[in-house]
């Protein structure tokens, strides 16, 4: 069966400094990862972050070792500046959640969360 993508959310954060925007597309997918399991994929600034059972299990393990319930995906996030960034998180609990925080120079941080369709 082919991967079926469904748009869960699509939004944008405008930067009034230079009239640019950071656009976010969130899709629910029927087949992600090596085991072709359902998951969530977030696309922002030309990069995809895939929340599928195999990698989420690793992130949850690392979060548990650190004793935290909100695991920042440092290697996936864009955090070069303090006044503008895109941060991705795995939020532990039931249900598991994908969180994205987008901030431009002229905006407040915009946070959205999406339930993951699986448990680890």
FIDOBA-354628 format. One record per residue (C-alpha): residue in three letters; x, y, z. Coordinates in pm, whole numbers, padded with zeros to 5 digits, always signed. Example, Ala and Ser with C-alpha at 12.3 -4.5 7.8 and 13.67 -1.06 7.14 Angstrom:
! residues 2
ala+01230-00450+00780;ser+01367-00106+00714;
***
This chain:
! residues 120
unk+00000+00000+00000;unk+00128+00349-00079;unk+00182+00614+00184;unk-00126+00834+00211;unk-00060+01187+00340;unk-00333+01398+00498;unk-00280+01765+00577;unk-00340+01811+00951;unk-00243+02177+00971;unk-00083+02452+00766;unk+00019+02786+00912;unk+00258+03075+00878;unk+00440+03320+01108;unk+00516+03657+00953;unk+00829+03862+01025;unk+00753+04233+01002;unk+01126+04316+00998;unk+01167+04205+00635;unk+00813+04098+00539;unk+00915+03730+00519;unk+00726+03433+00665;unk+00809+03097+00814;unk+00560+02843+00679;unk+00472+02515+00848;unk+00298+02212+00695;unk+00195+01919+00916;unk+00086+01593+00759;unk-00045+01267+00897;unk+00110+00976+00707;unk-00003+00614+00688;unk+00347+00470+00632;unk+00665+00618+00778;unk+00999+00468+00876;unk+01147+00124+00816;unk+00837-00054+00948;unk+00588+00151+00742;unk+00390+00262+01048;unk+00157+00564+01078;unk+00315+00887+01199;unk+00336+01265+01164;unk+00565+01464+00938;unk+00635+01837+00977;unk+00783+02043+00695;unk+00927+02386+00766;unk+01196+02591+00590;unk+01255+02308+00342;unk+01327+02048+00612;unk+01118+01748+00711;unk+01096+01617+01067;unk+00942+01271+01080;unk+00781+01140+01398;unk+00761+00763+01340;unk+00772+00483+01601;unk+01139+00380+01561;unk+01297+00723+01603;unk+01040+00839+01859;unk+01128+00537+02071;unk+01495+00648+02066;unk+01402+01008+02151;unk+01178+00890+02437;unk+01464+00678+02572;unk+01704+00976+02561;unk+01444+01196+02733;unk+01401+00933+03004;unk+01776+00918+03062;unk+01778+01296+03106;unk+01469+01288+03327;unk+01271+01528+03107;unk+00923+01508+02954;unk+00984+01756+02670;unk+01274+01647+02451;unk+01420+01916+02223;unk+01528+01772+01888;unk+01846+01978+01873;unk+01974+01834+01546;unk+01640+01902+01372;unk+01574+02250+01517;unk+01691+02584+01376;unk+01822+02774+01678;unk+02110+02985+01549;unk+01949+03310+01667;unk+01780+03398+01995;unk+01522+03626+01832;unk+01413+03387+01555;unk+01398+03008+01563;unk+01213+02688+01485;unk+01222+02432+01767;unk+01093+02075+01746;unk+01008+01869+02054;unk+00882+01526+02148;unk+00641+01563+02440;unk+00614+01246+02646;unk+00286+01128+02793;unk-00026+00966+02666;unk-00073+01047+02390;unk+00276+01132+02270;unk+00290+01471+02100;unk+00498+01647+01838;unk+00551+02013+01931;unk+00683+02292+01712;unk+00763+02646+01825;unk+00821+02914+01561;unk+00942+03264+01642;unk+01033+03545+01405;unk+01206+03867+01503;unk+00876+04055+01528;unk+00647+03780+01663;unk+00590+03607+01991;unk+00670+03234+01997;unk+00393+03039+01822;unk+00348+02689+01964;unk+00141+02404+01824;unk+00116+02041+01930;unk+00000+01735+01739;unk-00096+01396+01883;unk+00109+01107+01749;unk-00094+00805+01630;unk+00111+00551+01827;unk+00263+00472+02166;unk+00616+00352+02245;
***
